Amino acid sequence: MAAAPRLVALDLDGTLLDWSGDLGDGIAEAVGALRAAGDHVVVSTGRSAHSMLPIAHALGLDVGPAVTSNGAVRVELDRAADAGFRITDMVTFDPGPALRLVREELPEALFAVEDVGRGFFVSGEFPPGEMDGEVTLVEFERLCAVPATRVVIRSPEHTDADFHAMVERIGLHEVSYAVGWTAWLDLSPQGVSKATALEAVREQLGVAPERTVAVGDGRNDVEMLRWAARGVAMGHADEVTRAAADEVTGTWEEGGALAVLHDLLGGAPTG
């Protein structure tokens, strides 16, 4: 009797992709083998839907659910759709209070609010390559008025410790937050995470809770790793992320995510 399907949730940046955006060797083949075996492979990323899509296609995923914007936007991949996907759920919040508080602390920072499915509204010019899709420059107060699924705050001179200290000091109670790399702070709707979106996906697909797996490397993956029956942190993840996982694999350079996928396949490399 065949085993029941699993839901395998995979972070992208720092997990399947290196920091230049390159997909690790053998990953797409392993994802294809898992799907051929009947498992559901679901991208679960902080990226916006339009930024996630080329990676999903490179993985061979052109149908099925995906989690984007740290769980605030769920989509159904569909090559027949104009955008290549259909939005199935979206949670927004009023970003104004948080943006104004952060600007008082970081007056030189750049701010962006996701323009779902298209790109970003931004308060200033981001460095080339950091914002993709359609980028629209707007006044700060206009930015504060856009219902937000995700807010990006960029301040390269600050560390992750600086960001965490600031959040604690000003008390961002109305939003959830996650520090990406040292230049970035992402704000999301309160109570929304990759885990909340994945639970909805799990119910949609009819996968048993004990058949869930997740792999990630960042603070925005903590809830997802705790949610999964088998949560795996990448070897380069920080202590908080590692502590949320059931196990730790190798770093990206060591092929940590690929090792997990091969283990799910019974230990046999693909390709």
N, C-alpha and C positions, 0 to 999 in steps of 0.2 A: 504494500500500500504506500503510495507516494506521500511524502511529508506535506503538511499544510504550507501554503505560501507564506513567505516572510515579507515584511515591509522593511526595506533597507534604505534608511535616510542618510544622504551624503551631503555634507558641507562642500563648498567649492574652494574658495580662496584659502590657501594654507593647508588644505586637505587633499583635494584632487588636483588643484592648480598650485603652481609655485607663485611667488609674488610678482612675477612678470606676466602671469596669466597663462602659462604653458601647462597643458595637461600631461600628467605623468605617463610614461610609457606603460603600455599594457592595461591601463585603466579601462579604456573603452571596450576592449576585448573581454575583460572580466565582467563588466556590467552587462554586456550582451549575453555572456554565458549564464549569468544569474537570471536574466529575464527569460532565456530559453528554457531554464529549469523551472520556471513558473513563479519566480519571486517578483515582487514589485520594487523597483528601484526608483526612489523619489529624491530629486534634488531639493535641498533645504538650505537656503542661502540668505545672506543679508543683501545680496544684489537685488536690484530692481528686475522686474520681469523681462523687460527688453534687453537687459544686460545678461541675464541668465540664459536667454534663448539660444545663442550660438553655442554655448557650452553644452546645453542639453542635446542639441543636434549632433555635436561632436561625440557625445556619449551614445548616440543611437536612440535617444529618447525624443520621439516626435508625437507620442500620444500619452495620455495619462496625466495625473496631477503633479504639480510642483508647488513648493512653498518658497515664496520670495519676500523681500523686504522684512526679514527677521520675523516672518509669520503674519504680518499685517495684510499681505495679499496672497491669496491662493489662486492658482490658475490651472486650467486644463490645457495641456499642450495639444495643438490641433493645426497641422500644416494647412488645412483648408481655410482656417480663419485668416482674416486680413493681416493680423499682427503675428500670426503663428501660434497664438494662444487665445483663450477666452478667460476673462476674470470671473471666478466663481464665488469669491468672497473678498471683502475689503473692509478693514477697520481703520477709522481715522480718529484724530484728536485735534483739538485746538492748540496749535503750536505757539501762539502768541506769548502767553505767560512764561513759558520755558525759554523761548528765544530772547525775550527781554532780560530775564534774569542772567542768562549766560552772557549776553552782550555786555552787561555791566561788569562782569568778571573778566571777559576776554574781548575788549573793544576792538582789537585788531583781527579777530577771527573771521573766517569766511563761513557763510551759512548757506544751506541748500535745503529745499523741500522737494520731495519727490513729486513729479508730474506723472502719475501712474500710467504705464504703458507707452510713455513718450520720452521722458527725460527728467529734467530738473529745473525748478525755478531757483535762481541763485542771487545772493546779495552782492557778489563781486566776481571777478574773473578767477576761476580755479586754474591751476597749472595744466598745460596740455596733457590730455590722456587720463585725467583723474575723473572727469565727468563724461559719461557717454550719453548717447541719444540727443534729443533736442534740448539745448541749454538756453534758458531764457533769463536775461538779467532783469531784475525787478527791484523796486525800492524796498527797504527793509520792512516797512509797515505793511506793504502788500504781501511780503513773505509771511508775516505774522497772521495774515487773514486767510491763508490757503488751508483748507482742511488737509491734515497731513497723515500719511501712513508711515512716513519716515523722515526724520530731520537729520541732516549731516552737519556737524560742526568741525571745521578744520582749523587747527592751530599747531603747526609743526614744532614750534618752540616749546611745547608742553609735552610732558611724558604721561604715560598711563596713570602713574601715581598722582600727578597733578590733576588730571581729569577726575579721578575717583575722589580726591580730597575736595575739589570744587563742588561736585555733585552732593557730597555729604554736607558741605558748608551751606549751600544755598537751598538744599532740600527739594529736589525735583520729585515731589510726591505724586504728581499727576501723570507722570510718564515713566516708562521703563527705559533703561539706558544700557548701552554696551560699548566698551572701548574697543575699537578695532585694532589698528596699529597706532603708534604714538601720536600721529597727527589727527586722529579721528575720534569723534564721539558720535554715536548714533542714538537718537531718541525714537522710541516707538510708543504706541498707545499702551496705557497702563493695563497690565494683565495679559498682554499679547506677547507671544514668543513663538519660536519655532515649534516648541512642544505643543502649544495650544492648537496650532494649525495642523500639526502632524496627527494629533488625536482625532481631529475631524477627518483627515485623510484615512486614518486607520479604520474608522467606523464606515466610511464610504466604501472602502475596499473589502471590508469584512474580514480583516486580519485579526487574529487573536492577540491580545496584549503581550503574551509570552513569546510571540513570534516577531518582535520588533527589534531592530538593530539600528544604531546611529553611530556615525563617525564624524568628529569635528575637532577643531583646534582652538577656538576662541571663546571669550566670555559670552558672546551671544549664542554659544552652543551649550551652555551649562544646563539650562532647563531641558533641552533636547536629550542630552546624555543621561540625565536623571530619569527622563520619561521612558527611554528605551529599556527593554528587558536586558539588552546587551549594549551598553554605552561604551564606546571606545574613543579615548582621547589620543590625539597625535603626540608623538614624543617631544615636540617642541612647545606644546601647550604650557601655559603658566600653571602655578600650583592650584589655583582655584578651579580651573577647568579640569585638570587631572584628578582632583579630589572628587569631582562630580561623576566621574566615569567608573565603570566596573573594571576596566583594564586600560593599559596604555600600550600603544603600538610604537613603531619607530617614527622618526621624523619624516618630513617630506623627502629629504635627500636620501633617506634610507628606504624609501618605498613603503612607508608605514601603512597607508591606505590600501595599497595593492596587496600587502600581506594579509590584511583583514578580508578583502574580497576573495583571495585565494583560499583562505581558511573556510569561508562560507561555502566555497565550491568543493570542499572536501580535501583541500591541500594541493590540488592539481593546478599548476600554472596554465594559462590559456594562451592561444596564439601560436 
